[in-house]
Amino acid sequence: MIAPNYGEVFARLYRPLAELMEGAQAVHATCESEDERLAISIGPLTGRVLASQIDDAARQAAEMKFTDLHVLGWAFEVNVGELRDRLASELGVSIQLVMIRPDTLAEGLKVTNRSELFSPLSLPEIEIVPAEDGQVSVRLLGVTVFDRKQRKAQWMDATSKYVTAWYLDHDYDGDCFVASEFFFDFTKHPNLAAVAGGEIEEDDFDLVFHSTPFMPGDCARVAVKVVDVFGYESTVVKEVPR
């Protein structure tokens, strides 16, 4: 359950015609108009939207004969991309994960367009590459960047300068992301030599998009977290072929 005032505010910020569900468990509001018919689930005021909430909301939406579900949240559990695709296939419900702008509750925030408060959650695209002796490596191919001014999402190649950092968990356990490798873009740093305390080779600090080879772990899944130039984080989880 969520606090009624909080749910009502965000449901109607998202869709002015939204109607709150009394006694709702996972679907907190619905919106039916000439343009759309969708169920809305709203994440907690603090913390992440958990996979269990998305699962419950999708099943409740399907029982209510809704084929579109929008889940709003401030942050999402890292394995939600996998879950979204599986539930969409199993239940026939299209699921859109929507980020709430972090400063939405800031005092004095001036927003003339409600749509500026929300943006679709985008997931990075990665490739698992076989290596020698049973090892694998991970290549970051790109990430979707949401332009608030243009109100559209655009897929950007990893080399397009829109990625500022990415992190790789070699053996993601489905609960805790533990970074095994870190990759940063230092090219915009004003003075690397001063920070490093001596002479450096600039090429050594280029952002690379291919990890070192490693042996798959017991969980046989990797997770990649990407930070784009706008400061937004997105994470994707992928199984390692055995």
N, C-alpha and C positions, 0 to 999 in steps of 0.2 A: 504494500500500500504506500501511497505518497500523500503528503499533506495537501488537502483540497485546494488551498489558495495557490500553492506552488504549481500544482498540476493545471489549474484553470488558467493561470497567467501564461504559462508556456504553451499550453495547447492552443490558446487563442492568439498568442503572438505568432505561432506557427501557421495556424489556420483560423481566421476570425470567425468562421462559421462552425468551429468545432463544438461538439456537445460532449460534456463530461459523462463518463459511465459511472453510475452509482454503484458503490460496492465493488468496483473493478479490482481485479487482481494484477493482470499484466497489461491488458489493453485499457488505457486510461481515458481515451476519448475517441470519438469517431467524427468524420467529416464527410458529408454527402452533399454534393452540388451537381450542377450540370457538367462540370469539368472533371470531377473525380469522385471516387468513393473509397475512402481509406480508413484504416485503423491506426491509432497513434499510441505509442508506448513511450513513457518519459522516464529517463534514468534518474537516479538519486541526486539530490542537491550536492552531496559530497561523495566522492568515490567514483568508481567506474561502472559502466553498464556491464553486467555479467552475462556470460553466455546463457546462464539459466533463465534470465529475464527474457532474452531474445527467443529462446526456445518456447517458454510459456506463452509469450505474446503471439508468436507465430501460430501456435496450436489453438489459442483462443480465437485469433482472427479467422482461422480456417473454419472453426466451429460456427462462427458468426457469418460465414459465407462472404468474408472479405478476401479479395485476392491481392490487395496492396496493404503493406504494413510499413509505417515509418517509425523508426526508433530514434528518439532524440537523447543525446547525452553530452556530458562535459568531457568524458573520456570513456574508452571502450577497452574491455579485456582483449588481449592480443590475438586470441584465436577466433575472433568473431567472423573473419572472412571465410574460414573453412565452414563454420556453422551456418552462416547465411546461405552459402551455395547448397549445402546439404538439405537444409529445411525447404528452400525454394523448390528443389527437385522432389522432395518427399511429399510436401503439402500443397504444392501449386500456389504458394503465396510469394509474391514478389516483395522482397525485404530491402528497404533503403535505410542505411545507417547515416544519421545526420548529426554533425557536430554543432553544439551550441557555442556561440562566440564566447571566449573566456571572460571578457569584461562586460558581459550583458547586464550583470547586476551592479556594475560600478555606478557610484553616485555621480550624477551630472552627465552620464553618457547620452549623447544626442544622436538619435538614429531616425532618419526620415523614411526609411524603407525597411519594413519588417524582415524582408528576405536577407538583409545584410547581417542579421543575427544568426543565420544558419548556413551551413555548407555541408555538402556530402562528404562522408568519410572516404578517403581514397587509400588504396592499398598499393604498395610497391609491387613491381614485377621482377621476379628473380628466376634464375636458372641454376639447377644443380648439375654440375659437370663431373663426370667420372674421372678419376685420376689413377695413378699407379698403385698397385698393392692394396686394392680395395678402398682406397681413400676417395674422397670427393672434395670439390671446392664449390663455392657459391659465387655467381656473377650477378651483380645488380644491373638490370637492364634499363629501368626507368621508374618514374613515379608520376602519379597524376597530381597536378597542381591546380588548386581552385583560385581563380581570379575574382575577388569580391567586386571589383569595379565593373568587370564585364559580365559577372554573374554566370560564369561557365567554367567547366573543368577542362583541362587540356593535358593530355599525356605528354610528358617530357622525357626525352632520352637522358640516361644517366650522365652523359657527357655535356649536357646543355647548360651547366652551371647553376641549375636549380637545386641541386643536392649539396648541402653544406656538411653533412655528416651521416654515416650509417654504421650500425652496430650489428654484429652477428652472434647469435647463440648457437653453438655447434650441436647442442642436444637439448632442445626445448622440451620441458616436462609437462607442458600444458598449464602450468601455474605461475612459475617465477621465471622472468626473463633474466638470464645471466650472460652478460656480454663476454664472449670469448675473443673477439677481435673488434678493433675500433678503427674507423677510417674518417679522417677529417680533411676539410679543405682549408689549407693555411695560406692560399695565394693572396687573400685580401688582408692578411695581417700586416700592419705597417712596418714592422721591423723584427723579422724572425731571428736575425743574428743577435740582436740585443736580448731577446727573450731567452734564446738558447745559451747565451753567455759566451759566444765565440763564433768562429766562422762555420758556415754550413753550406751544404750543396742544396740549392733551391729545388732541384729535381727530386731530392729525397723526401720532400714535403708535398709532392703532388698528390691529389686525391685519386686513389685507384678504386676500381669497381670489381675487382676479382680477388677473392680471398686466397689465403694459402691453403694447400691441401690438408685435410684432416680425416681421421677415422670416424665414421658415424657412431654415435653413442647408442645406449640401450633404448632410448625413446624413439630413435630413428626419425626425428623431426628437427628441422632447423627453423629458426625465427630470425627475421631481419627487420630492424627498426630504422626508419629513415627520417631525418630532419631536413625540411626544405628551407628555402631562402626566407620564407615568411614565418619561420619558427614552428610550423606545425609538424607534429610527429605522426607517423603512420607505420603500422607493423603488419607483416604478413608471415604466415606459418606454412611450411610445406614439408610433406613427407619425403624422406630420403629413400629412393628405390633400393631394395635389398637384392 
